[in-house]
């Protein structure tokens, strides 16, 4: 057993509510952790203790930089080590930090998320492809908010195809706004998490932020804009082509979706699947593929995705093999 002192507030963050963070470290590294005063006791094989100490030192550097450490950060530092990342967690966070507002910063939670952020910074068209919970949409909205804040663009346009698990908007009650708003709620949720609520409402009312079904993009040229197409696996090939050709000067487009969750008519080819094949190799267009390892939701979500992927029988149509 080895004992190492830590600042009390950091130790509290590392242990987590009801020691949940410590339990995650214990399972991941194969050792036992307990706190005594201002010290952490590590009991286990020498290699496991050494790995734990190295991870905690990286997290402590993040804490000393003024970034609150939570369960997601514990998972991130362990995931980076498993992926062979040899740098410092603090440098990784600083390199890919997204500053959405003076008091709101977003950090990537893994190597793929870091690559995704850099791809969005360096390219005008980026596809984020992978399962739910990997941060594809949330990070895209964060990048869009930061681009607006820094005056790199003049407006944000967030759109989705009007298809949802076989249920059409026409069957929902209410006028167009009442039909569309619940459907586009995930995009609004991200905005309200990243910006003050009053600020979001003002930007929506002024048209600086626009949220609409993809059909509303037809015939437009979108200059000085950051455009996000969410749930893109449910576009048709014509819709995807239409969307991508709306891109104007000084604009970026981020397209997100999960090609294992296609809800359009099986007789029609997914526009996202088609784009992955047709646009491959074009300079300035980048495809980032996420897997269940990149899921940043509840730990059970990874196991659920893995179980469905391994289940026998067809699960979706029009998928393409992972590169």
C-alpha positions as CSV (number, residue, x, y, z in Angstrom):
1,X,0.0,0.0,0.0
2,X,1.3,3.5,-0.9
3,X,0.1,6.8,0.4
4,X,0.2,10.1,-1.4
5,X,-0.9,13.6,-0.2
6,X,-3.2,15.7,-2.3
7,X,-4.9,19.1,-1.8
8,X,-8.2,18.4,0.0
9,X,-10.5,19.9,-2.7
10,X,-8.7,17.9,-5.4
11,X,-9.0,14.7,-3.3
12,X,-12.7,15.3,-2.9
13,X,-13.1,15.7,-6.7
14,X,-11.1,12.6,-7.4
15,X,-13.1,10.4,-4.9
16,X,-16.4,11.9,-6.3
17,X,-19.9,11.6,-4.8
18,X,-20.1,8.5,-2.7
19,X,-16.6,7.6,-4.0
20,X,-17.9,6.9,-7.5
21,X,-14.8,8.3,-9.3
22,X,-12.6,6.2,-7.1
23,X,-14.6,3.1,-7.9
24,X,-14.1,3.8,-11.6
25,X,-10.4,4.1,-11.1
26,X,-10.3,0.9,-9.1
27,X,-12.1,-1.1,-11.8
28,X,-10.1,0.3,-14.6
29,X,-6.7,-0.2,-12.9
30,X,-7.2,-3.1,-10.6
31,X,-6.4,-1.6,-7.2
32,X,-8.1,-0.3,-4.1
33,X,-8.3,3.4,-3.2
34,X,-9.3,5.0,0.1
35,X,-8.7,8.5,1.5
36,X,-7.2,9.3,4.9
37,X,-7.1,12.9,5.8
38,X,-5.4,14.7,3.0
39,X,-3.8,11.5,1.6
40,X,-4.9,8.9,-0.9
41,X,-4.1,5.3,-0.1
42,X,-3.4,3.1,-3.2
43,X,-3.4,-0.7,-2.6
44,X,-2.6,-3.1,-5.4
45,X,0.1,-4.3,-7.8
46,X,3.1,-2.0,-8.3
47,X,2.2,-1.4,-12.0
48,X,-1.4,-0.5,-11.1
49,X,-0.3,1.9,-8.4
50,X,2.2,3.5,-10.8
51,X,-0.5,3.9,-13.4
52,X,-2.8,5.4,-10.9
53,X,-0.2,7.9,-9.6
54,X,0.7,9.0,-13.1
55,X,-3.0,9.5,-14.0
56,X,-3.6,11.5,-10.7
57,X,-0.6,13.7,-11.4
58,X,-2.0,14.6,-14.8
59,X,-5.4,15.4,-13.2
60,X,-3.8,17.4,-10.5
61,X,-2.1,19.6,-13.1
62,X,-5.5,20.2,-14.7
63,X,-6.9,21.0,-11.3
64,X,-4.1,23.5,-10.6
65,X,-4.8,25.2,-13.9
66,X,-8.3,26.1,-12.6
67,X,-10.3,23.4,-14.4
68,X,-12.6,21.4,-12.1
69,X,-11.9,17.7,-12.3
70,X,-14.9,15.3,-12.6
71,X,-15.7,11.7,-13.5
72,X,-15.4,12.5,-17.3
73,X,-11.8,13.8,-16.7
74,X,-10.9,10.6,-14.9
75,X,-12.2,8.6,-17.8
76,X,-10.5,10.8,-20.3
77,X,-7.0,10.5,-18.8
78,X,-7.3,6.7,-18.6
79,X,-8.7,6.5,-22.1
80,X,-5.8,8.6,-23.5
81,X,-3.3,6.4,-21.8
82,X,-5.0,3.3,-23.3
83,X,-4.9,4.9,-26.7
84,X,-1.1,5.4,-26.4
85,X,-1.3,9.2,-25.9
86,X,2.1,10.1,-24.4
87,X,1.6,13.8,-23.7
88,X,0.1,15.8,-20.8
89,X,-3.6,15.9,-20.2
90,X,-3.4,19.7,-19.5
91,X,-1.7,20.3,-22.9
92,X,-4.3,18.2,-24.6
93,X,-7.1,20.2,-23.0
94,X,-5.4,23.5,-23.8
95,X,-4.8,22.6,-27.5
96,X,-8.4,21.6,-28.1
97,X,-10.2,23.9,-25.7
98,X,-13.4,25.5,-27.0
99,X,-14.2,28.9,-25.4
100,X,-17.9,29.4,-25.8
101,X,-18.3,32.3,-23.5
102,X,-16.2,34.0,-20.7
103,X,-17.4,31.5,-18.2
104,X,-18.0,28.4,-20.3
105,X,-15.3,26.2,-21.8
106,X,-15.6,22.8,-23.4
107,X,-12.8,20.2,-23.5
108,X,-12.5,17.1,-25.6
109,X,-12.9,13.8,-23.7
110,X,-10.7,11.6,-25.8
111,X,-8.3,11.4,-28.7
112,X,-11.0,11.1,-31.3
113,X,-12.8,14.2,-29.8
114,X,-9.6,16.1,-29.9
115,X,-9.1,15.1,-33.6
116,X,-12.6,16.2,-34.3
117,X,-12.1,19.6,-32.8
118,X,-8.9,20.1,-34.7
119,X,-10.6,18.9,-37.9
120,X,-13.4,21.5,-37.5
121,X,-10.9,24.3,-36.9
122,X,-8.8,23.4,-39.9
123,X,-11.4,22.3,-42.5
124,X,-14.5,23.7,-44.1
125,X,-16.5,20.5,-44.3
126,X,-16.3,17.8,-41.5
127,X,-18.3,14.6,-41.1
128,X,-18.7,13.2,-37.6
129,X,-19.8,9.6,-37.9
130,X,-20.6,7.3,-35.0
131,X,-22.9,6.2,-32.3
132,X,-24.9,8.3,-29.9
133,X,-23.1,9.8,-26.9
134,X,-19.8,10.4,-28.6
135,X,-20.1,14.2,-28.5
136,X,-20.5,14.7,-32.2
137,X,-23.3,17.2,-32.1
138,X,-22.4,18.8,-28.8
139,X,-18.9,19.6,-29.9
140,X,-20.1,20.9,-33.2
141,X,-22.5,23.3,-31.5
142,X,-19.7,24.4,-29.1
143,X,-17.4,25.1,-32.1
144,X,-20.2,27.0,-33.8
145,X,-20.9,29.1,-30.7
146,X,-17.2,29.9,-30.3
147,X,-16.9,30.9,-34.0
148,X,-19.8,33.3,-33.5
149,X,-18.3,34.7,-30.3
150,X,-15.0,35.3,-32.0
151,X,-16.8,36.9,-35.0
152,X,-15.4,34.3,-37.4
153,X,-19.0,33.9,-38.7
154,X,-22.1,36.1,-38.5
155,X,-24.7,33.4,-37.9
156,X,-25.3,29.8,-36.9
157,X,-27.6,27.5,-38.8
158,X,-28.7,24.2,-37.2
159,X,-30.7,21.7,-39.2
160,X,-31.9,18.1,-39.3
161,X,-33.9,16.0,-41.8
162,X,-37.6,15.7,-40.9
163,X,-37.5,12.0,-40.2
164,X,-37.6,10.4,-36.8
165,X,-37.9,6.6,-36.3
166,X,-40.7,6.3,-38.9
167,X,-42.9,9.1,-37.3
168,X,-43.6,12.0,-39.7
169,X,-44.0,15.6,-38.4
170,X,-47.3,15.9,-40.2
171,X,-48.9,13.6,-37.7
172,X,-47.9,15.8,-34.8
173,X,-50.3,18.4,-33.5
174,X,-49.9,22.1,-33.9
175,X,-48.5,24.6,-36.4
176,X,-45.1,24.3,-38.1
177,X,-43.2,25.9,-35.2
178,X,-44.9,23.6,-32.7
179,X,-44.1,20.5,-34.9
180,X,-40.5,21.4,-35.4
181,X,-39.4,22.7,-32.0
182,X,-39.7,19.4,-30.1
183,X,-38.0,17.6,-33.0
184,X,-35.0,19.9,-33.0
185,X,-34.8,19.9,-29.2
186,X,-31.4,18.2,-29.0
187,X,-29.8,21.2,-30.8
188,X,-31.6,23.6,-28.5
189,X,-30.5,21.6,-25.5
190,X,-26.8,22.0,-26.5
191,X,-27.3,25.8,-27.1
192,X,-28.9,26.3,-23.7
193,X,-26.1,24.3,-22.0
194,X,-23.4,26.4,-23.7
195,X,-25.0,29.9,-23.5
196,X,-27.2,31.8,-21.1
197,X,-30.8,31.2,-21.8
198,X,-31.7,34.9,-22.4
199,X,-28.8,35.1,-24.8
200,X,-30.0,32.1,-26.8
201,X,-33.5,33.5,-27.0
202,X,-32.2,36.9,-28.3
203,X,-30.0,35.2,-30.9
204,X,-32.9,33.1,-32.1
205,X,-35.3,36.1,-32.3
206,X,-32.7,38.1,-34.2
207,X,-32.1,35.3,-36.7
208,X,-28.4,35.1,-35.8
209,X,-29.1,31.5,-34.8
210,X,-31.5,29.6,-37.0
211,X,-32.9,26.2,-36.3
212,X,-35.0,24.6,-39.1
213,X,-35.7,21.3,-41.0
214,X,-33.3,20.7,-43.9
215,X,-36.1,21.4,-46.5
216,X,-35.7,25.1,-45.5
217,X,-32.1,25.1,-46.9
218,X,-33.2,24.6,-50.5
219,X,-32.4,27.5,-52.9
220,X,-30.2,29.4,-50.4
221,X,-26.5,30.4,-50.4
222,X,-25.1,30.4,-46.9
223,X,-22.2,32.9,-46.5
224,X,-20.4,33.8,-43.3
225,X,-22.2,30.9,-41.5
226,X,-21.4,27.9,-39.3
227,X,-23.9,25.2,-40.5
228,X,-24.6,21.9,-38.6
229,X,-26.5,19.1,-40.2
230,X,-27.5,16.7,-37.4
231,X,-28.9,13.2,-37.8
232,X,-27.5,13.2,-41.4
233,X,-27.9,9.4,-41.8
234,X,-31.6,10.2,-42.4
235,X,-31.0,12.5,-45.4
236,X,-31.6,11.2,-48.9
237,X,-28.8,11.5,-51.4
238,X,-30.6,14.5,-53.0
239,X,-31.0,16.2,-49.7
240,X,-27.3,15.7,-48.8
241,X,-26.2,17.1,-52.2
242,X,-28.5,20.0,-51.8
243,X,-27.2,20.8,-48.3
244,X,-23.6,20.6,-49.2
245,X,-24.0,22.9,-52.2
246,X,-25.5,25.6,-50.0
247,X,-22.1,26.3,-48.6
248,X,-21.0,29.9,-49.3
249,X,-18.0,32.0,-48.7
250,X,-16.4,32.1,-45.3
251,X,-18.7,29.2,-44.1
252,X,-18.1,25.9,-42.4
253,X,-20.4,22.8,-42.4
254,X,-20.3,20.0,-39.9
255,X,-22.4,16.9,-40.7
256,X,-23.1,14.4,-37.8
257,X,-24.9,11.1,-37.8
258,X,-24.9,7.4,-36.9
259,X,-25.1,5.2,-40.0
260,X,-26.3,2.3,-37.9
261,X,-29.5,4.2,-37.0
262,X,-31.0,4.9,-40.4
263,X,-34.8,5.6,-40.2
264,X,-35.6,6.5,-43.9
265,X,-37.4,4.2,-46.2
266,X,-35.1,1.2,-46.8
267,X,-35.6,1.5,-50.5
268,X,-33.8,4.9,-50.4
269,X,-30.1,5.2,-49.9
270,X,-28.8,7.3,-47.0
271,X,-27.3,10.6,-48.1
272,X,-24.6,10.2,-45.4
273,X,-23.6,6.7,-46.5
274,X,-23.4,8.0,-50.1
275,X,-21.4,11.1,-49.2
276,X,-18.8,8.9,-47.3
277,X,-18.2,7.0,-50.5
278,X,-18.5,9.9,-53.1
279,X,-16.6,12.6,-51.3
280,X,-13.7,10.4,-50.0
281,X,-10.4,11.9,-50.9
282,X,-11.5,15.5,-51.5
283,X,-9.1,18.0,-49.9
284,X,-10.9,20.1,-47.3
285,X,-13.5,17.4,-46.5
286,X,-12.7,15.3,-43.4
287,X,-14.4,12.2,-42.0
288,X,-14.0,11.4,-38.3
289,X,-15.3,8.0,-37.2
290,X,-16.3,7.4,-33.6
291,X,-16.9,4.0,-31.9
292,X,-18.4,2.9,-28.6
293,X,-15.0,3.6,-27.0
294,X,-15.7,7.3,-27.5
295,X,-19.0,7.3,-25.7
296,X,-19.0,9.9,-22.9
297,X,-22.4,9.1,-21.4
298,X,-23.2,6.6,-18.7
299,X,-20.7,3.7,-18.8
300,X,-23.6,1.3,-19.6
301,X,-24.1,3.1,-22.9
302,X,-20.8,1.6,-24.2
303,X,-22.0,-1.9,-23.3
304,X,-25.4,-1.4,-24.9
305,X,-23.9,-0.3,-28.2
306,X,-21.4,-3.2,-28.1
307,X,-24.2,-5.6,-27.4
308,X,-26.3,-4.4,-30.3
309,X,-23.4,-4.3,-32.7
310,X,-22.6,-8.0,-31.8
311,X,-26.2,-9.2,-32.0
312,X,-27.0,-11.5,-34.9
313,X,-29.2,-10.5,-37.8
314,X,-29.4,-7.2,-39.9
315,X,-29.6,-4.0,-37.8
316,X,-29.5,-1.3,-40.5
317,X,-29.3,-0.9,-44.3
318,X,-26.9,1.1,-46.3
319,X,-24.0,1.0,-43.9
320,X,-20.4,1.2,-45.0
321,X,-17.4,-0.5,-43.4
322,X,-15.3,1.4,-40.9
323,X,-12.1,2.7,-42.6
